[in-house]
Amino acid sequence: MTEPASGTPGSRNARRERLVGLLVLGVAVVLLVSTPTWFASGQGGVAIAQLAVAVVLAAVGAFLVRRAGRG
């Protein structure tokens, strides 16, 4: 495979990775914002699990966005 020229926009795969990364980051934000609802309803176990999933998704999303930026 050849590398795109330095003056051209990133490859299609890099754009797709960036978009998927941003989508995953968006889902992580929604999970983080909705977590207090579970704590308020007295279901702390669900809230903690939701926080864990949100942190993992945020890490994956950040990784994808950074990787797409390098290319």
CYANA upper distance limits for C-alpha pairs under 8 A (distance plus 0.5 A):
  4 PRO  CA      8 THR  CA      7.01
  4 PRO  CA      9 PRO  CA      8.38
  4 PRO  CA     10 GLY  CA      7.59
  4 PRO  CA     11 SER  CA      7.43
 10 GLY  CA     14 ALA  CA      6.53
 10 GLY  CA     15 ARG  CA      7.15
 10 GLY  CA     71 GLY  CA      6.98
 11 SER  CA     15 ARG  CA      6.94
 11 SER  CA     71 GLY  CA      8.21
 12 ARG  CA     16 ARG  CA      6.67
 13 ASN  CA     17 GLU  CA      6.54
 14 ALA  CA     18 ARG  CA      6.63
 14 ALA  CA     67 ARG  CA      8.33
 14 ALA  CA     68 ALA  CA      5.09
 14 ALA  CA     69 GLY  CA      7.95
 14 ALA  CA     71 GLY  CA      6.98
 15 ARG  CA     19 LEU  CA      6.73
 15 ARG  CA     68 ALA  CA      7.25
 16 ARG  CA     20 VAL  CA      6.59
 17 GLU  CA     21 GLY  CA      6.42
 17 GLU  CA     64 LEU  CA      6.30
 17 GLU  CA     65 VAL  CA      7.15
 17 GLU  CA     67 ARG  CA      8.31
 17 GLU  CA     68 ALA  CA      6.26
 18 ARG  CA     22 LEU  CA      6.65
 18 ARG  CA     64 LEU  CA      6.68
 18 ARG  CA     65 VAL  CA      5.20
 18 ARG  CA     66 ARG  CA      8.44
 18 ARG  CA     68 ALA  CA      5.92
 18 ARG  CA     69 GLY  CA      8.06
 19 LEU  CA     23 LEU  CA      6.68
 19 LEU  CA     65 VAL  CA      8.28
 20 VAL  CA     24 VAL  CA      6.66
 20 VAL  CA     61 GLY  CA      7.95
 20 VAL  CA     64 LEU  CA      7.99
 21 GLY  CA     25 LEU  CA      6.63
 21 GLY  CA     60 VAL  CA      7.74
 21 GLY  CA     61 GLY  CA      4.59
 21 GLY  CA     62 ALA  CA      6.97
 21 GLY  CA     63 PHE  CA      7.99
 21 GLY  CA     64 LEU  CA      5.44
 21 GLY  CA     65 VAL  CA      5.66
 22 LEU  CA     26 GLY  CA      6.61
 22 LEU  CA     61 GLY  CA      6.74
 22 LEU  CA     62 ALA  CA      8.44
 22 LEU  CA     65 VAL  CA      7.34
 23 LEU  CA     27 VAL  CA      6.86
 23 LEU  CA     61 GLY  CA      8.06
 24 VAL  CA     28 ALA  CA      6.76
 24 VAL  CA     57 LEU  CA      6.60
 24 VAL  CA     58 ALA  CA      7.39
 24 VAL  CA     60 VAL  CA      7.95
 24 VAL  CA     61 GLY  CA      5.63
 25 LEU  CA     29 VAL  CA      6.77
 25 LEU  CA     57 LEU  CA      7.08
 25 LEU  CA     58 ALA  CA      5.69
 25 LEU  CA     61 GLY  CA      5.53
 25 LEU  CA     62 ALA  CA      7.56
 26 GLY  CA     30 VAL  CA      6.83
 27 VAL  CA     31 LEU  CA      6.75
 27 VAL  CA     54 ALA  CA      8.18
 27 VAL  CA     57 LEU  CA      8.09
 28 ALA  CA     32 LEU  CA      6.68
 28 ALA  CA     53 VAL  CA      8.21
 28 ALA  CA     54 ALA  CA      5.00
 28 ALA  CA     55 VAL  CA      7.51
 28 ALA  CA     57 LEU  CA      6.08
 28 ALA  CA     58 ALA  CA      5.99
 29 VAL  CA     33 VAL  CA      6.60
 29 VAL  CA     54 ALA  CA      7.71
 29 VAL  CA     58 ALA  CA      8.35
 30 VAL  CA     34 SER  CA      6.64
 31 LEU  CA     35 THR  CA      6.64
 31 LEU  CA     50 GLN  CA      7.04
 31 LEU  CA     51 LEU  CA      7.65
 31 LEU  CA     54 ALA  CA      6.29
 32 LEU  CA     50 GLN  CA      8.07
 32 LEU  CA     51 LEU  CA      6.79
 32 LEU  CA     54 ALA  CA      6.67
 34 SER  CA     38 TRP  CA      8.00
 35 THR  CA     39 PHE  CA      7.24
 35 THR  CA     47 ALA  CA      5.91
 35 THR  CA     50 GLN  CA      7.15
 35 THR  CA     51 LEU  CA      7.35
 36 PRO  CA     40 ALA  CA      6.52
 36 PRO  CA     47 ALA  CA      7.80
 37 THR  CA     41 SER  CA      6.74
 38 TRP  CA     42 GLY  CA      6.98
 38 TRP  CA     43 GLN  CA      5.85
 38 TRP  CA     44 GLY  CA      6.89
 38 TRP  CA     46 VAL  CA      7.09
 38 TRP  CA     47 ALA  CA      5.69
 39 PHE  CA     43 GLN  CA      6.14
 39 PHE  CA     44 GLY  CA      5.61
 39 PHE  CA     47 ALA  CA      6.42
 43 GLN  CA     47 ALA  CA      7.03
 44 GLY  CA     48 ILE  CA      6.60
 45 GLY  CA     49 ALA  CA      6.72
 46 VAL  CA     50 GLN  CA      6.54
 47 ALA  CA     51 LEU  CA      6.64
 48 ILE  CA     52 ALA  CA      6.74
 49 ALA  CA     53 VAL  CA      6.79
 50 GLN  CA     54 ALA  CA      6.59
 51 LEU  CA     55 VAL  CA      6.69
 52 ALA  CA     56 VAL  CA      6.83
 53 VAL  CA     57 LEU  CA      6.61
 54 ALA  CA     58 ALA  CA      6.51
 55 VAL  CA     59 ALA  CA      6.73
 56 VAL  CA     60 VAL  CA      6.78
 57 LEU  CA     61 GLY  CA      6.48
 58 ALA  CA     62 ALA  CA      6.51
 59 ALA  CA     63 PHE  CA      6.62
 60 VAL  CA     64 LEU  CA      6.76
 61 GLY  CA     65 VAL  CA      6.71
 62 ALA  CA     66 ARG  CA      6.59
 63 PHE  CA     67 ARG  CA      6.53
 64 LEU  CA     68 ALA  CA      6.59
 65 VAL  CA     69 GLY  CA      6.72
 66 ARG  CA     70 ARG  CA      6.92
 67 ARG  CA     71 GLY  CA      7.30
